[in-house]
């Protein structure tokens, strides 16, 4: 297993290099940069701009050496801080939102998929199917705006941000409740879209497994249906979903970017958008590399979870 993990980590290096190269090329092809914006300020001399360009010029080879050898992502032009310092808190907030969305997705998709499968063709199955197709057809931006409008009209949940104004005066339990109230809407927006697909897949997988011979044999031995479904069929039916965990994690992180903008959540998406608007090249490069790293890590975690869930799988 350790050899497999090491090999996967080594395989991730050329992938991250490719992502960084494409991002660098796109930034170079884009007209202007942050220093060109600074040059429009009459209070900044041309000599100062030239000095800054020489100091912060984004040379790809030098950038890669600093990142991979010194873990130095450069300095943010717009925030006047090291890029890693800026991204560290934003990435943590994004992972928190993605984790909450993952709980929404998986804690609802599996039981609802099982329910739809064991009640195949019933009104429960048909209702869940209609709801899943309806939610899949709604764009994330629209669903976010609808929930934002609902929160604004009802006042049940905050309409944006991560904390209330009185955050510093709250005790630990109060802070936890306040955070849950703020994260509820963006987590629903991010988590409900993959939920519909995962629920449909859970239903299809379980129906396929329930038709296999060993399930028929278990029923012939007199086992009750609940024991057959949860003890024998569910474990094999859930394995394909585990392989999708990494892809779902990546989609949750990327989907969080949109929700962060809608709900003013202070995560990596907001930082990336602000960096793009400010043409802050180092900050854009760092945020893209961090998002790609999360996707690679998610795929690796999915493979390891699959090996744990199914002892027949062995990685060499």
Helices and strands as residue ranges (DSSP letters): H 2-29, H 34-39, H 46-56, H 60-70, H 83-118, H 123-136, H 140-154, G 167-169, H 172-210, H 213-220, H 225-227, I 228-233, H 234-243, H 245-262, H 268-278, H 281-309
